[in-house]
Amino acid sequence: MVFNRLREDIRAIFSRDPAARSTLEVLTCYPGLHALWFHRRAHWLHAHNLKFFARFVSHISRFLTGIEIHPGAQIGRRVVIDHGMGVVIGETAEVGNDVLIYMGVVLGGTALENIKRHPTIEDGVILGSGATILGPIRIGKGAKVGAGSVVVRPVPPGATVVGVPGRIAGPEHGSTNEEKTEEVMPDPMLRVISRLLDRQNQLEERLRTMEQGRPEPAPAVLPQELVCENQIREALREVIDPEVGIDIVDLGLIKDIRVNGSQVEIDMVLTCKACPLSDHLSDQVRRKTLGVCGIEQVTVNVLDEPWNWDRFVKQRGSLRQI
C-alpha cells in the first residue's frame, strides 16, 4: 500500500512537471513531495488524538521544506506541490485529488472560532503562484486560480479566476480532463476596457457621421476633403499600439484630421509628449498617410491632454441640436 502511494506520487510529479528528469531526482530534490509524506504521518497522529506530536512533525516538515501544512488538513491523492516554498494550508482546509499547487499559495481562514474556516479545493484544480484563497469557500472541480489572485468567493467548476479580488475570467463550465497549464490567463479588466473602447469608437463614428450630414450655415467642407479624411482614418487602422494590441483609431488616439489640399494635419493623443512610443507612432502615422488622396506633407501634433474640456464646452451647444 505504501509503495503504491509512493509510485503514484512520483507518476503525478512526472505528469505535471516537465523539469522532472529521473525518479532519484524526484525522491531526493522535491520538497513538495517530502512535505506530503510528512503530512501523512502528522495527519495520522492528529486523527489519533496525538496532537502535540502531530504539530511537532508538521513543524519539522516546515523547517525542512518551507511548506506549512496543518496536521488537521485533508489532502487527497496525486496532489503535486511544485517548488512549494511559502505554501500554507490551514487546519480545516480540504484538498481533493489531482490538484496542482505552486509556490506561495495560501489556503487561509477568516474566522477565529474553531469551525470550518478554510477553503475546500475540489479535484483537478490548479492554484497559481502566490494565489490566496480565504474563508470556507469552495473552488469547483477543474477550476484555475491565476498567480497572485485573492479569492474570497466560491468558484464554479471549470472557471478561471484572476485578479485582486478574484474575478471569473473564463468559462464556468469546462472540461475536467487534464489541461495544459502553460496557457495564458485571461485579463478581465483588459477585456472590459477593450469593450469600452470599442463602444466609444462606435459612438464617435456615429457622431462624426451626424456632424458631416448636418447642414452648416458657413461654407461646408469640400466633399473631396471629407472623403480624404475618411480614407486617412481607414489607413491609420493599420497602425497598432504595441502596448495594447489595438489600432490607434479604435483606441481613440486620433482626435482630429484636417486636410488642406496635399497637406494634412493630424492630432494624436498620448499620455505625454515624452512617451517612449511617441516617435514610433508618429512615424507610423506619417508613413500610412503619405500617398493617400495625393497627400505629400503630413504634420502630426502630439497632444498631452486626452480630452480638451474647453473645446467640449464650445461644442456642447451644437451637440444638443443634433
N, C-alpha and C positions, 0 to 999 in steps of 0.2 A: 504493500500500500504506500509506504513512504517513498520507495524508489519510483513508483508510478507517478506520484505527485511531483517528484524531482524532475523526471523526464518531461512531464507536462509543462512545468515551469520553464525548462530550457527551450522546449519547442516554441513556447509562447514568445520568448525573447527573440529567437531567430526569425519568427514570422513578423515581428513588429520593429525590429532594429536592424537595418541593413549593415550597420557597423560591426555587428557580431561576427567574429571570424572563426572561432573554434569553441568546442564545449569547455575546454580548460579555461579559456579566457572568460567565458560566461560564469563559470563556477567560482573563479577567483577575483574577478575585476568588476563585478556588477553589484554595487551596494543596494540597489533596489531589490534584487533577489535575496540578498542577505537579510535585509530588513523584513521581508515577508517571512523568511524562515524564523527569525527571532520572534516575530509577531505571533506565529502559530503556537510557539511554546508559551509565550506570555498570555495569549488568549486562553489556552488550556488551563493555565494556573488561575486566571481570573474567573473562569467558569467553575472551578472547583474551590472558590472562595479563598484562594491564597493570593489575596490582592497585593500584599506588600511585595512578595516575590515576583508577582506579575509585573508590577511597576518597576522593580529593580531590573528585571530582564529587559523591559522596554527602555529603561534609562541607559543600559549598556549598549543596546542597539542604536539609540540616538547618538551616543558618544562615538561609536564606530562608523556609522553610516551617514550621519547628518539627517536622518529621516525619523520623524517622531510619530509613532502610531500608538494611540492609547490601547491598552490591552482589551478594553471592552468593545472596541470597534470590530465590526464583522466584515471580513474581506473574502470575496468569492474566489473562484478558481481562474487560473490563466490571467491573472492581473499582472500587468507589466508597469513597473515604476522606472522610467527612463531617466538616467542621471540621478534624479531624486533629491539632491541637496535642497533643504528647506521645505520639504513636503511635511505637512502637519495634518493628521487625521484624528478627529475628536472621538470622544468616548462612545457616543450614540450614533456615529456615522455607520452607514451600511453601503458597501461597495459590491456590486454584482460581478458576474463573470465577464471575462474578455475586456476588461476596462484598461485603457491606456492612460497613464498619469505621467506628466512631465514635471520637470523640476519646479519648485516653488509653489506648488498647488496647496491650497489650504481648504480643508473641509471643516469649517468653524461653526461655532454656536453663537446664538444671540440671546440666550436666557441664562439666568443664574440659578434657576431651580433644577432639581435633579429629575429632569423629564427628557423626553426625546427632543433634542435641541440641535442636532447636527443633520446634514443632508443625507438623502438616500440616492445613491447613484445606481441606475439600472444597468443591464447588460449592454456591452458594446459601446459604452460612452468613451469619448476622447476628451481629456482635460488638458488644455494647452498650458504652456509655461506661465507661471505666475497667476493663474486663474484662482479666484477666491469665491467659494460657494458658501453662503452663510445661511444658517437657520434650518429648521426642519422641512426643507423643500425637497422636491423630487425632480431629478434630472432624468427625463424619459429615455427609453431604450434607443440606442443608436445616435443619440444627440452628440453635438460637438460644442465645446466651450472654447472660444478663442483665447489666445495668450493675453494675459493681463486683464481679463474681464472680471467684473464683480457681479455675481449673480445672487439676487435676493428674492427672486420669484420662481415658481415652478417652470420647468422647460418641457414642452411636449415631446413625444418620441420623434426622432429623426430631425429635429430642428438644429439650427446653427445659431449660437449666441455670441455676440461680440460687444465690446464697449463697456463703459462705466456710467451708469449702471448697465447691466447686460440687456441687450435688445435682440429680439429674434430677427436674424438677417437671412435665414434660409428657409426652405420648405419645412412645414411642420410634420409632414408625413413623408418619410424617406425609407430607403432600403436599410434593413438591419443586417445585411451581409457585410462582409469585410469590405472596407472602403479605403481608398488611398488617403493617407494622412498628409501628403505634401501639397494638396491643392490650396489655393489662396483663399483665406477667409474673406467673405464679402464685407463691405463697409456700408451699414445702413444710412449713416449720415451723408456720405457721398452720394448715395442713391437719391436721398431726399433733395439734396442741393441740386443734383442734375435735373430732377423733375421740375424744381422751381425755376431753374434757368431756362429749361425748355418752355415752360409756361410763360415766363417773362418774354422770351423771344417771340412767341406766338402773339402776345398782346401788342408788342412793339410793331410787329409786321402788320397787324390789323390796324393799328393807329396810323402807321405810315401810309397805308393804302387809303384810309379815310381822309387824311390830310391832303394827299395828292388829288383825290377826286373832288374835294370841296372847292367851290368857286372862290377866287380871290379878287378883292377889289383892285389890288395892284396888278401890274402885268404878270401873268402867270409864267412859271419857269418853262423854258422851252421843252417840248416833249422829248427831243433828242437827248437833252441833259438828264431827264428822268430815266430814260432808257439806259443811258450810260451809267448812271448811278446804280441802277439795279444790277447791271451786268458786273460792275466792280464788286458789289456786295456778294454776288454769287461766286465770283472768282476768289474772294477772300475767305470763303468757306473751306478752302483747301489749306489754309494756314491753321495749324493745330498748336494750341498751347501745350507744351510738353509736360508741364506740371500737373495739368488736369486731364489731358487727353480729349479735350473738346475744342472744336474750331472757335476762332476768336469772334465770329459773328454770333453764334448761339450763346457764347459765353458773355456777350454783351460788352465786349471791349471796344467795338467800333461804334462810336456815338454819332458821328456826322460825316457825310461825304459831300463835298462841294465841287462841282465840275464847272470849269470855265474854259471852254474850247478844248485845247490839247493839254490843259493843265488841270490837276485835281489836288484838292487839299483834304486830308483825312485826319479826323480827330480820333485818337486811340487812348483809352483809359487804362492805366496800370496803377499798381499800388503806389509807386513813386517813380520819378524820372531816373533814379539810380538803380532801379530794379535790374538784376542780372540779365533778365530776358528782354529788356527794353531794346537794345541794339539788334538782337536777333529777330524779334518780332517786327521791328520797324523795317529791317532789311527785307524780310519775307513779304511784308505788305507792299513795299516798292516793287519787288520782283513780280508779284502776282498782278499788280495794277498796270505796269508798263505794257503798252500794246493793246490794252482793252479800249475799244472805241477810238483808237488812234491816240491814246494818251502818251505824251512824250515827257512830261515832267510831273513828278509826284512829291508832294510835301506831306510828311507825317508829323503831326503835333501830338506829343505825349502829354496827357493831362494828369495832374496829381489827384484831382478830386473825381471820384466815380459818379458824383451827382451834383450838378450845378443848380443850387436852390434858387438863385436869382433868376436864372433862365426859366425855371419851372413856374415861378410866381408870375413872370411876364406872360407866359403862355397859358396860364390857368384859365383866363377868361375865354381864350379861343377854344380850349379843350371842352369847356362846358357847352359850347354851341354845337359840338359835333354830335 
